[in-house]
Amino acid sequence: MGKTITCEWILCSERLPTVEEIRENNTFICTNGMGTFVRSYSFRWAGFTMVLNGKESKDRSVTAWMPLPKPYKEV
């Protein structure tokens, strides 16, 4: 049987993504407690960002996040 991957939410109040995590893949799974969505992290905005009507803005609703899992590879 294959390995089970467990992902755990990281509260924004505990920590934000590290420079290494952002360099590896600046796409994160985020939640606001009511839904789950994908966001990027921006040092310029000092937080997770979204694009609305072609403009980037800080998403202040994010309460927790986790890195995307590694891409699937056949063994």
PyMOL commands that set and color helices and strands:
alter all, ss='L'
color gray80, all
select helices_A, chain A and resi 19-24
alter helices_A, ss='H'
color red, helices_A
select strands_A, chain A and resi 10-11+28-31+36-42+47-52+55-58+64-67
alter strands_A, ss='S'
color yellow, strands_A
deselect
rebuild
show_as cartoon
